[in-house]
Amino acid sequence: MDEIRYALVAGAGAIGSAVAAAIHKARPGAVRLLADDRRAEVLARDGLSVNGERLDLKVLPAGRAPAPGDEPGLVLVCVKHHQLAAAIRDLAPCVGPGTLILSLMNGIDSEKDLRAAFGEDRVLDAMILAIDAVREGNATNFTVGGTIHFGEDRNPPRAWSPRVARIAEFFDRCGVRYKVPEDMVHAMWFKLMVNVGMNPASAILRAPYSSFQQYPEARNVMLAAMGELIEISKVLGTGLTEEDIGVWDRTLAGLSPSGKSSMLQDVEARRKTEVELFAGTVVRLGREAGVATPVNALLFDMIRTIEKGYGA
């Protein structure tokens, strides 16, 4: 397969902006943003502000096909769950015969929708961990830029698939931190465990990372939510154990104390959250696996109540 010349980022929120900035700073011209006409005007006027620096990135118009031969070699999908259907529609004309797709979205369900839209051969499993990006208005700030994990379900250390190797070569050229786990199924469930533990708890408690680093009470809420998913994983055989909590603790300790989860940022901005992907997914999986999930059911109802109070 041909070398990836540039990546297209769909969704320039906290994650998308941080990743786009990392690629651009290492290799200008190797990243573009997907944007509709209104967003393109804002970007042309204001640029993208990342860690206090203005970045002027190339834009690929949403819903329009690029010039023949100028399709992105890699698409990084960084939108919210409720924006995915629109992103798929906007991306459709941009995806060429050699385009590969990684979703850096929360949850573990977006890959299914992307595969249904673009085909199994284009979409790999992916996630980003250990990023403390916070977005306020048009500005994104972070201390830790995170690591992209991606791959096939199984990735033998010295025998990556051609499409994994192709993306890895691009990331190497662009200085993007990445990891190709041997067991990607476990890695995706680890990501879900982190989301399930941190997002609803931090949003309800209005707690930045420092609260979970310092206060046993906040940590207990996080662990209770995570524990229900671990029990489900044991039934379904996806590999999570209590040892994964220790792995997360070491990652959490390295994040900026003032950093905030994506759901806390949504609640503070009075935006729709992704609680369906976190507590809602645990409740559904628990029902299917025969595992009780009272903590996640309670967190789900609490976040829903917060959302309904936005208009009060």
C-alpha positions in Angstrom: 0.0 0.0 0.0 1.1 3.6 -0.7 2.7 5.8 1.9 0.1 8.0 3.8 0.7 11.6 2.8 -1.7 13.3 5.2 -4.3 12.5 7.8 -7.8 14.1 7.9 -9.1 14.9 11.3 -12.9 14.9 11.7 -13.8 16.7 14.8 -11.5 19.5 16.1 -12.5 19.4 19.7 -10.0 18.7 22.6 -8.8 15.4 21.2 -8.9 16.3 17.5 -7.1 19.6 18.1 -4.4 18.1 20.2 -3.7 15.3 17.7 -3.8 17.6 14.7 -1.4 20.0 16.4 1.1 17.2 17.2 1.1 16.1 13.5 1.3 19.7 12.1 4.2 20.7 14.4 6.2 17.7 13.4 5.3 17.7 9.8 3.5 20.8 8.4 1.1 19.8 5.7 0.6 16.3 6.9 -2.8 17.0 8.5 -6.1 18.6 7.4 -9.3 19.3 9.2 -12.8 18.3 7.9 -15.0 21.4 8.1 -18.2 22.7 6.8 -18.4 26.2 5.2 -19.3 27.9 8.5 -16.5 26.1 10.5 -14.0 26.8 7.7 -14.7 30.5 7.9 -14.1 30.5 11.6 -10.8 28.5 11.1 -9.7 30.9 8.4 -10.4 33.9 10.7 -9.2 32.6 14.1 -7.1 29.5 13.3 -6.9 26.8 15.9 -5.5 27.7 19.3 -3.5 24.9 20.9 -1.5 25.5 24.1 -1.6 29.2 23.4 -0.3 28.9 19.8 -2.3 29.7 16.7 -2.3 27.0 14.1 -3.5 27.6 10.5 -4.3 24.2 9.1 -5.5 23.2 5.7 -9.2 22.4 5.5 -11.0 19.7 3.5 -14.6 20.7 2.8 -17.2 18.5 4.5 -19.3 16.5 2.1 -17.2 17.3 -1.0 -14.8 15.1 -2.8 -11.1 16.1 -2.9 -9.2 16.2 -6.2 -8.6 12.8 -7.7 -5.5 11.3 -6.0 -5.7 13.7 -3.1 -7.8 11.6 -0.8 -6.6 11.2 2.8 -4.5 8.1 3.5 -5.8 8.2 7.1 -8.9 9.5 8.8 -9.0 10.2 12.5 -12.6 10.4 13.8 -12.7 12.6 16.9 -16.4 13.6 17.2 -18.9 13.0 19.9 -21.1 10.0 19.7 -24.2 12.0 18.7 -22.2 13.6 15.9 -21.0 10.4 14.3 -23.9 9.9 11.8 -23.3 13.4 10.4 -19.5 12.9 10.4 -20.0 9.6 8.4 -22.1 11.5 5.9 -19.6 14.3 5.6 -16.7 12.0 5.2 -18.2 9.7 2.6 -17.0 11.7 -0.5 -13.5 12.2 1.0 -12.7 8.5 1.5 -10.7 7.1 -1.3 -9.6 3.5 -2.2 -6.5 3.7 0.0 -8.0 5.5 3.0 -7.8 3.8 6.5 -9.9 5.0 9.4 -9.2 5.1 13.2 -11.8 6.3 15.7 -10.4 8.1 18.7 -14.0 8.5 20.1 -15.1 7.4 23.5 -16.8 4.1 24.0 -16.3 0.9 22.0 -19.2 1.1 19.5 -18.1 3.7 16.9 -16.0 1.2 14.9 -19.1 -0.9 14.2 -20.9 2.1 12.7 -17.8 3.1 10.7 -17.4 -0.4 9.4 -21.0 -0.5 8.3 -20.5 2.8 6.4 -17.0 2.3 4.9 -16.3 -1.5 5.0 -14.4 -3.9 7.3 -11.1 -3.4 5.3 -10.9 0.3 6.1 -11.5 0.5 9.9 -9.1 -0.6 12.6 -9.8 -0.6 16.4 -8.3 2.4 18.1 -8.4 4.7 21.1 -6.3 7.4 22.8 -5.2 7.2 26.4 -3.4 9.5 28.9 -4.4 12.8 27.4 -5.5 15.7 29.6 -6.7 18.1 26.9 -9.3 20.7 27.9 -11.1 22.8 25.4 -12.7 26.2 26.2 -14.2 28.1 23.3 -11.7 27.9 20.4 -8.7 27.1 22.6 -7.4 23.6 23.6 -4.8 23.2 26.3 -3.0 20.1 27.5 0.0 19.0 29.5 0.0 15.3 28.4 -0.8 14.7 24.7 -1.7 11.0 25.1 -0.9 7.9 23.2 -2.9 6.4 20.3 -3.4 2.6 20.6 -4.6 0.9 17.5 -4.5 -2.4 15.5 -6.2 -5.5 14.5 -7.9 -7.7 17.2 -4.5 -9.5 17.5 -1.1 -8.0 16.7 1.9 -10.3 16.9 4.9 -8.2 17.9 6.9 -8.8 14.8 4.1 -9.6 12.3 1.8 -6.5 12.1 -0.7 -6.5 9.2 0.1 -4.3 6.2 -2.5 -1.7 7.2 -1.2 -1.5 10.8 2.4 -1.1 9.5 1.3 1.6 7.1 -0.3 3.7 9.9 2.7 3.1 12.2 5.1 4.3 9.5 3.0 7.6 9.2 2.9 8.1 12.9 6.7 7.5 13.1 7.3 10.2 10.4 5.0 12.6 12.2 6.2 12.0 15.8 2.8 10.8 17.0 3.0 8.6 20.1 1.4 5.3 19.5 1.2 1.7 20.7 0.1 -1.5 18.9 -1.2 -3.8 21.6 -1.0 -7.5 21.1 -4.5 -7.9 22.4 -6.6 -5.0 21.0 -9.9 -6.4 22.4 -8.6 -6.1 25.9 -7.2 -2.7 25.1 -10.6 -1.5 24.0 -12.3 -2.8 27.1 -9.6 -1.1 29.2 -10.5 2.2 27.5 -14.2 1.6 28.3 -13.3 0.8 31.9 -11.4 4.2 32.2 -14.4 6.0 30.6 -16.9 4.3 32.8 -15.0 5.0 36.0 -13.9 8.6 35.3 -16.5 10.3 33.2 -19.8 10.1 35.0 -18.2 10.3 38.5 -16.2 13.4 37.6 -19.2 15.1 36.0 -21.4 14.5 39.0 -18.8 15.5 41.5 -17.6 18.4 39.3 -14.1 16.9 40.0 -10.9 17.4 38.0 -8.3 14.7 38.0 -6.8 16.0 41.2 -9.8 14.8 43.1 -9.3 11.2 41.9 -5.6 11.5 42.6 -6.0 12.7 46.1 -9.4 11.9 47.6 -10.4 8.3 48.6 -14.0 9.2 48.4 -13.8 10.2 44.7 -11.7 7.2 44.0 -14.3 4.9 45.6 -17.0 6.2 43.2 -14.7 5.5 40.3 -13.8 2.0 41.4 -17.4 1.0 42.1 -18.3 1.9 38.5 -15.2 0.2 37.1 -15.8 -2.9 39.2 -19.1 -3.7 37.6 -17.5 -3.6 34.1 -14.7 -5.9 35.2 -17.3 -8.5 36.4 -19.0 -8.3 33.0 -15.7 -8.7 31.3 -15.0 -11.9 33.3 -18.3 -13.4 32.1 -17.7 -12.3 28.4 -14.0 -13.2 28.3 -12.7 -9.9 27.2 -9.7 -9.9 29.6 -10.3 -7.2 32.2 -9.0 -7.9 35.7 -8.5 -5.9 38.9 -4.9 -5.5 37.8 -6.0 -3.2 35.1 -7.1 -0.7 37.8 -3.4 -0.5 38.9 -2.4 0.2 35.3 -4.9 3.1 35.2 -3.8 4.4 38.6 -0.3 4.8 37.2 -1.6 6.7 34.1 -3.9 8.9 36.2 -1.0 9.9 38.4 0.7 11.4 35.4 -2.2 13.6 34.3 -2.4 17.3 35.0 -4.3 17.7 38.4 -6.4 20.5 36.8 -7.3 18.4 33.8 -11.0 17.4 33.3 -12.8 14.5 31.8 -14.7 15.0 28.6 -18.0 14.5 30.4 -17.2 17.1 33.0 -16.3 19.5 30.2 -19.7 18.8 28.6 -21.6 19.3 31.8 -19.8 22.6 32.6 -20.7 23.8 29.0 -24.2 22.5 29.4 -23.8 20.2 26.4 -25.3 16.7 25.8 -23.1 14.1 27.3 -22.1 10.6 26.2 -23.5 8.8 29.2 -25.1 6.3 26.9 -21.6 5.1 25.9 -20.4 4.7 29.5 -22.9 3.9 32.2 -25.6 3.0 29.6 -23.3 0.5 27.9 -22.4 -1.1 31.2 -26.1 -1.5 32.2 -26.9 -3.0 28.8 -23.9 -5.4 28.8 -24.7 -6.4 32.4 -28.2 -7.3 31.5 -26.9 -9.5 28.6 -24.2 -11.1 30.8 -26.4 -11.6 33.9 -24.3 -9.2 36.0 -26.0 -6.6 38.3 -25.0 -3.0 37.6 -26.7 -0.8 40.3 -23.8 1.7 40.4 -23.8 2.5 36.7 -27.6 2.5 36.6 -27.5 5.2 39.4 -24.8 7.2 37.6 -26.8 7.1 34.4 -29.9 8.5 36.1 -27.9 11.2 37.8 -26.3 12.4 34.6 -29.6 12.3 32.8 -31.0 14.5 35.6 -28.2 17.0 35.2 -28.8 17.2 31.4 -32.6 17.8 31.9 -31.7 20.6 34.3 -29.8 22.6 31.6 -33.0 24.4 30.6 -34.2 25.1 34.1 
